[in-house]
Amino acid sequence: KTSPVFFGGASQDFVCNANIGQDVFTSPPFKDHDVTLTGFDADHWLILSKPAEICQKMESWIKTSVAKATTS
């Protein structure tokens, strides 16, 4: 069964490198999932660095990917 997945990577995060997350979510275990990869120009504390931008992206993702998955 597939599920929607949202990954928000921070380009300035040196602890949890965004490239590693992107590699994980584009790997074979996630091939059947609806994965959304989103990049943010932010540091490790992403939600504190870009709260409005993250909320906007997440709201849009919920309205499209999550809503689509729940009505299918």
Secondary structure as UniProt FT lines:
FT   STRAND          4..10
FT   TURN            11..12
FT   HELIX           18..25
FT   HELIX           28..30
FT   TURN            31..32
FT   STRAND          34..40
FT   HELIX           46..49
FT   HELIX           51..61
FT   HELIX           62..66
FT   HELIX           67..71
//
